[in-house]
């Protein structure tokens, strides 16, 4: 959430976002997923939904390498890259 606010950059917009913080994990997930969906194909969105579900319900934290393998498995050779997601799109 902090990365998302940092990406906004303008104080007034950040304060407005802080006034409207999600009140539950579900709402936070919805906000983050909506941000990640912008400019995506339907196939990319489905891959990310499955990936986030795996991350959310994993019994143990996944390493970056394990998350990368999981995304590759779920994406079935789709063009989504964990490195790109962490640095750009879903990192917000």
N, C-alpha and C positions, 0 to 999 in steps of 0.2 A: 504494500500500500504506500509505503514511503517513496519507493521508486516512482510510482504512479504520480504522486503529488509533486515530486521533484521534476518530473517530465512536464508538468503544467507550467511551472516556472514563474507565473505571475501571482503576486501576493493576494490580490483580490479574489482571483479564481481559486487559489488554494484555500483561502478562508471559507469560501462558499462550499467547496468540497468537504472541508472539515465539519461544517454544520450539517452535512448530509451523509455522514459516515454510515456504512451498513451496520445494522443492529444485530446481525447474526452471521454465522459462518456461511449459511446458504446465500444470504444477500451479498456477502463479500465475494463468494464464488461467482455469482451472477454478474457482478460488476466487472470482475477480472476477465471472465469468459467473454463478455460483450466487448471489452477492449481488444481481446485477442481475435475476435471474429471479424473485426473491421478489415475489409479488403481481402477476405479469404473465400475460397471456394467451399461449397457444401461438403466436399470430401475432406478438406483440411479441417473444417469445423468438427466433423465427426471423429477424426483422428485425435484432435485435441481434447474433445470430451472424454473419450476413452482413456487417454493418457492421464488427464487430471483425476479421473475416477480411480485409476490405479494408484496414483500418488497419494490421494486422499485416504484410501483404505488400506494402504500398505501397512503390514504389521511392524515393519522396521524401516527407518529412513533409507532411501536409496542413494548410492553414490552417484556422481555425475556420469560415470561410465555405465553403471547399471541403468540409469534413467535413459541414457542414449540408446542402449541396446533395446530397452523396452519400447521407446518411441519408434525405433527402426522396425521392431516386430509388429507393433500396432499399425504403423503407417504402411506396411507392406510395400516398401520402396517408394513411398510418396516423397515429395521433395522437402518435407519439413525437416529442419535441422535443429538439434538441441542447442548448438552453439549460437545460431542466429536468434533463437527464441530467448536465450538468456541475455544476449547483448542488446536486443532490439525490441521485438514485438511483445512477448509475454513478460518481459522483465519489468514492464511498467506496472 
